[in-house]
Amino acid sequence: MSVLVVTGTGTEIGKTIVTAAVAAAAAHRRVAVLKPAQTGLAPGEPGDVAEVARLAGAHVTAVELARFPEPLAPATAARRAGMEPVRPYEVAEAAGKLAADHDLVLVEGAGGLLVRFDDEGATLADAARLLAAPVLVVAPAGLGTLNSTALTAEALRARELDCLGVVIGSMPAAPDLAERCNVADLPVAAGSPLLGVVPAGAGSLAPAEFRARAASWLAAPLGGDRPLG
């Protein structure tokens, strides 16, 4: 697994922190993190790949292909900014070049799997297909997550893409009934194993503590030591 695509069932559910945890758990390897499209930030502001590198450590190479100023879907943000959108082949080419001299390349999408990169309807799924890469799905913990996770998994299967597993992106310290039940039910909804549970607030930890704890949040396929769910 030299390239892993990280997507989510929606936005603001912990993809960047999960990506950072996977990168931190691979501290003994050469890791690159690729963000095809960063939206909602001005030039010079630290984006998602900078946050991954800050939390995960100096072994991470951070690459951002395109940045659009408005906090919108990449296709819409590119169009409104009068800028060229990111194309799936560009993502695949960039990831392929990084894979040549890194042990692991993490490609972090924007929003969910089928958010559009361009006005022709290209998505992160198209980039994953070009890369023949497995996809890790990040899901929220609470009510409603089973449906959105099942829909994401169904979209992956329809495109003959491999769903490596699911990670809960932000688990509250005191989970409610739905959140507790979803730990068992998410693998059923996804048709693939639960590969991690990242605690809420993990991104606020000091980087050294984040790195020390990351492996405990993740199962072995992601470099961790958490029991497989």
C-alpha positions, -999 to +999 in steps of 0.1 A: +000+000+000+022+029-012-007+052-019-038+056+003-067+079-005-084+094+025-120+106+020-149+113+043-186+110+044-188+148+045-169+178+056-155+189+090-155+153+103-118+148+111-101+138+078-070+159+084-066+147+119-070+111+108-045+117+080-021+131+105-026+101+128-018+077+100+013+097+091+024+098+127+020+061+131+043+057+102+071+077+117+097+050+107+087+055+070+091+082+044+056+097+042+041+122+018+007+139+022-009+153-009-039+177-009-053+180-044-075+211-036-074+233-006-103+257-004-112+286+019-077+299+026-058+328+014-022+324+000+003+319+027-022+306+053-014+272+067-036+245+051-044+209+058-011+195+047+007+220+070-014+208+099-006+171+091+031+179+090+029+199+123+012+171+141+029+141+125+065+152+124+094+161+102+093+128+083+063+141+064+065+158+030+036+181+025+023+189-010-007+210-020-017+211-057-041+239-058-057+265-035-089+284-040-099+313-017-136+306-010-147+278+013-167+259-013-165+226-033-133+226-054-151+229-087-173+259-075-143+275-058-122+273-089-149+286-112-157+316-090-120+324-087-115+322-124-088+295-119-081+262-135-096+233-115-076+203-104-080+173-127-078+136-116-049+129-138-029+157-122-036+141-088-026+107-100+006+121-116+016+140-084+009+110-062+028+087-085+059+109-084+057+111-046+054+073-044+087+070-063+107+082-033+083+078-004+071+047+014+036+059+019+016+087+001-016+099+017-040+117-006-065+137+014-097+147-004-119+177+002-153+170+016-168+136+005-159+111-022-181+126-049-174+163-044-166+177-078-131+187-088-143+203-120-174+212-140-171+179-160-179+160-128-145+145-120-141+135-083-116+121-059-130+086-068-117+092-104-082+099-090-083+068-068-093+047-099-063+061-119-040+053-090-056+019-083-054+029-047-074+018-017-097+043+000-100+050+037-133+064+048-135+089+077-169+090+093-184+110+122-194+091+153-230+102+158-265+097+146-268+096+108-233+083+102-245+048+092-264+060+062-237+084+049-211+057+054-232+031+036-237+055+007-200+062+005-191+025+005-218+018-021-203+045-044-168+029-039-181-006-048-200+008-079-166+021-091-148-011-082-127+008-057-113-010-026-125+004+007-097-004+031-118+005+061-134+032+082-121+055+109-142+075+133-127+110+130-138+125+163-152+103+192-164+123+222-150+114+256-185+106+268-202+091+238-240+089+237-260+058+229-259+063+192-222+069+192-215+038+213-237+016+191-221+030+159-187+016+169-201-018+162-225-009+134-201+012+112-182-019+099-215-034+089-226-003+071-193+000+053-188-036+046-152-032+058-135-031+091-133-003+116-096+007+115-096+034+141-113+057+166-097+091+170-107+110+201-124+144+199-098+172+204-069+151+192-058+179+169-054+202+200-028+180+216+008+190+216+025+174+186+047+152+208+017+138+226-002+134+194+026+113+179+030+092+210-007+084+211-015+081+174-008+043+171-032+036+199-061+051+179-054+030+148-055-007+139-026-026+124-035-020+087-029+017+094+003+011+114-014+011+149-019-013+177-056-008+184-077-041+181-093-045+147-130-036+147 
